[in-house]
Amino acid sequence: MSFDTDVVIIGAGIAGLATGYATSRRGLETVIIEQEAGIGQGVSSRNSEVIHAGIYYPARSLKAKLCVAGKQMLYAFCDKHRVPYSRCGKLVVATTTEEEPRLDAILAQGLANGVDDLQRLSGDEVRSLEPHLKATAAILSPSSGLVDSHALMLMLGGEITRHGGAIAVNTPFAGATPLEGGGFVVRTAGEAATELTTRYLVLAAGLGAQAAAARVDTYPAEKIPQRHLGKGVYFSLAGKAPFERLIYPLPIPGALGTHYRRDLGGQARFGPDLDYVDTLDYEVDPARAASFYDTIRRFWPDLPDDALVPDYAGIRPKIHGPDQPQCDFRIEGTDQHGLAGLVAMFGIESPGLTSSLAIGELTVKRLALA
């Protein structure tokens, strides 16, 4: 049977773009469908832009494996394509001696995950690197860093088109129907509503992942995980950035916690916190600054009063609730949902940016294209 295209990808966030890069550079005609007016308008444009090392995640989990592999791929891609980044390093800190056993457990997890450049530092060693930082001990992760996520996504989009692919924005996904003998009819909505046939279908819809899967005829409803919206807000610092490196306190339940970064433009920012919400609301409540002051002063006691300025918010597509353990990525192929030629992604939050190129390669394997 002849198809209009080889691969249709739903969603032009970082995971969809990385997958489109993986398929298009293999010579597969690739079309990415995005409901927003541009690429990366959802989760991918509202994060910390951190390149993670792969320290925290359970051994042999997809998050651990894809983060460790994706970090190397991401740095190589940025070098090749001149995407701005900074390998600034990260300090994961214990602010009291009582926290040090948890710090040591994180160090052991990172080593088990294959992160082989980690160093445990004493309080004096920490202060020799960051004099204003309060810590009794820390883990130094030299390979952690920051990337210009917008430049990265633009470059991935350019590479997709250079390899013959296409990205259709302002094009909502209306649904898909499996064809007898393989492939799918994909329907789009909007002013240019149309249908096209494709050999392979990838659902990389971020916050819309569950809705996208539900629009695929015969996709088993029981295989679609419940969506939870994890909102996190960020505050910027009115003043000089106090630290060169990323500063992370110990993780909180369900997330890595409120951390510090000096972005590529030199602006100091703190966040995100975590609040489960019911709607896609990106407002930043200035009152949330009170909890930020408490958290930040545990590792930076010199934070001045009235120095935090509301900045922006992100919403993460979590597949676990507030009282549940943090879930792994779900990148599911035929073995999970029974539909040949389809991969569905759920729960692609942190470290999704770091893992993105490895996610694309794994998706190719799940489609049996590698």
MOTA-V298424 format. One record per backbone hydrogen bond with DSSP energy under -0.5 kcal/mol. NH is the residue of the N-H (numbers start at 1). CO is the residue of the C=O. Records with the same first field share a line. If there is no record, write none. Layout:
NH: CO ; CO
This chain:
5: 197
6: 29
7: 29
8: 200
9: 31
10: 202
11: 9 ; 33
13: 204
17: 13
18: 14
19: 15
20: 16
21: 17
22: 18
23: 19
24: 20
25: 21
26: 23
27: 24
28: 23
31: 7
32: 166
33: 9
34: 32 ; 168
40: 12
41: 38
45: 42
46: 43
51: 145
52: 50
61: 58
65: 61
66: 62
67: 63
68: 64
69: 65
70: 66
71: 67
72: 68
73: 69
74: 70
75: 71
76: 72
77: 73
78: 74
79: 75
80: 76
81: 77
82: 78
83: 78
86: 146
88: 86
89: 144
90: 141
91: 246
92: 90 ; 139
93: 91 ; 248
94: 137
95: 93
99: 96
100: 97
102: 99
103: 99
104: 100
105: 101
106: 102
107: 103
108: 104
109: 105
110: 106
111: 107
112: 108
113: 109
114: 111
115: 110
116: 114
118: 115
119: 140
121: 119 ; 138
123: 136
126: 122
127: 123
128: 124
129: 125 ; 126
130: 126
133: 130
134: 299
135: 133
136: 94
137: 94
138: 121
139: 92
140: 119
141: 90 ; 139
142: 117 ; 140
144: 141
145: 51
146: 86
147: 49
148: 84
149: 147
152: 148
153: 149
154: 150
155: 151
156: 152
157: 153
158: 154
159: 155
160: 156
161: 157
162: 158
163: 159
164: 161
165: 160
166: 30
168: 32
169: 167
170: 36
171: 34
174: 172 ; 187
175: 187
176: 215
177: 185
179: 183
182: 179
184: 198
185: 177
186: 184 ; 196
187: 175
188: 194
189: 172
193: 190
196: 186
198: 184
199: 5
200: 6
201: 341
202: 8
203: 343
204: 10 ; 202
208: 205
209: 206
212: 208
213: 209
214: 210
215: 211 ; 212
216: 213
217: 176 ; 215
219: 216
223: 220
224: 221
225: 223
228: 318
229: 277
230: 228 ; 316
231: 229 ; 275
232: 314
234: 312
235: 270
236: 309
237: 268
238: 307
239: 237
246: 89
247: 260
248: 91
249: 258
252: 255
255: 252
259: 257 ; 271
260: 247
261: 269
263: 261 ; 267
266: 263
269: 261
270: 235
271: 259
272: 233
273: 233
275: 231
277: 229
281: 279
282: 280
285: 283
286: 284
288: 285
289: 286
290: 287
291: 288
292: 288
293: 289
294: 290
295: 291
296: 292
297: 293
298: 295
299: 295 ; 296
300: 296
303: 300
307: 304
309: 236
311: 234
312: 234
314: 232
316: 230
318: 228 ; 316
324: 321
330: 346
331: 329
332: 330 ; 344
336: 333
337: 333
338: 334
340: 338
342: 339
343: 201
344: 332
345: 203
346: 330
349: 347
352: 349
355: 351
356: 352 ; 353
358: 355
359: 355
360: 356
361: 357
362: 358
363: 359
364: 360
365: 361
366: 362
367: 363
368: 365
369: 364
370: 364
